[in-house]
Amino acid sequence: MLILPAIDLRGGQVVRLRQGDYDRMTVYGDNPCKVAEGFLAAGATQLHVVDLDGAKDGSPMNRGVIAELCKTGLHVEVGGGMRTRQNVEDTLALGVDRIIVGTMAIKDRPLLKELVDAFGAKIAVGVDTKDGYVATHGWLETSSVAGVDFCKELRDMGVKTVIYTDISKDGELSGTNLAVYEELCRIEGLQVIASGGVTTEAEIAALRQMGAYGAILGKALYAGRLDLSRALGVARGEVEAC
């Protein structure tokens, strides 16, 4: 199972939100590349990047920083503000390995299908949910579409990877929603990345056992609740969870 340490960008700074609330933001640094290099030194191969400015305003805003992150040697996936084909193409041109679309996936399914047909596995969908329903526009709006049902629809459209977040767990250090990931991992043909509230090695081990493709680690790393080197070992089955 992959471990994807996260960098959330706002105004070029490394930040974390609580439950997607822009008014509950903690700044962890003003040098995203230095943070990424620390992840690389710990053994990470992947990096999950969210352009929070883009997610809120509807168009990617931190391209310069993202371009530099792509030079670190990590495999970079990026989400936030990817609402047009031009947004996607311009971001892929920076050296990004995978684009995460969110609002567009729920609002413009024909465009999503066009992107999946054009770029294949380079397109992933971020399924962010509040009370089980898909949230959009940087988590500021909630749709009437059930998250698990939407993931099945995405699989049928040819989407290979989903990043599923239970917003109520995000940034709370209170644990993740293992029950929903167990359900999602039973969707044949879909790679599931768990995001939001992964806090313990035991949760990483449980996600690995149920067949999750990956897990995103954010606040738990920044708050010192998880050691990235150990988390990587647990995800590979080389280290016993404690």
Beta strands, then each sheet from edge to edge (+ up, - down):
strand 1: 2-10
strand 2: 13-18
strand 3: 21-29
strand 4: 46-51
strand 5: 75-79
strand 6: 98-101
strand 7: 123-130
strand 8: 133-136
strand 9: 141-146
strand 10: 161-166
strand 11: 191-195
strand 12: 214-217
sheet 1: 3+ 2- 1+ 4+ 5+ 6+ 7+ 8- 9+
sheet 2: 3+ 2- 1+ 12+ 11+ 10+
end
